[in-house]
Amino acid sequence: MMRRCVELSADAVRAHELPFSCVICRDGEIVVEATNRVARDGDVTRHAEIVAISQAQKILGRKDLSDCTLYSNVEPCPMCSFPIRETRIGRVVYSISSPMMGGFSKWDVLSDQEISDVMPQVFGGVPQISAGLMYRDAAAVWRSWNPLFWFGIRLRGCLAESNNDAMATLQTGQPPRSLWKRLAASLAQALPGKRASEAQVASSSRPQAKSAA
Ligand SMILES: [Zn+2]
């Protein structure tokens, strides 16, 4: 699946897009494959993952994609990570990590347990997240597309470097916590003692400049 995803990222370049691509599969079969359509559609929201998720829902005739795995050549951004959580995709695999723009590395939408605990009707549990698979192949597409851009974007830390293709599971899947566990957590939050101690910590951790002023 990732091999196909990397091929698609090269297709994206040929279509005058940035090399971003996505494959969604289910039971070992590809449900849908997509590239970025930002340039062609003149629309910054047309990321490969969003295009793929939208089509997968139409093809399968349902919003719930919990039995699907999403492959992406680059770590999904936060915008794409929200529909991943809303459609309850069970597993996310990507090649190149995105420390500056990632929906896991930077703004952690992908593995935020709280949103599924508090709103389990809207958000699925935390998906299993794996990174690094076929990094060298994925990076080679970027490098051959624009060596200078690839050098610059890594120099600024926007996309991470890796020395190998080994896939690492960064996050195991976590279902939303049970109603009783959520109630217990809510009660613990609502306890006056807890609130008071939190307020104390918050005020003591404020910058010194406030008291100096
Ligand atoms: Zn995105």
Residues whose N, C-alpha, C, O or C-beta is under 5 A from the ligand:
A	BS01	ZN	H47 P76 C77 M79 C80
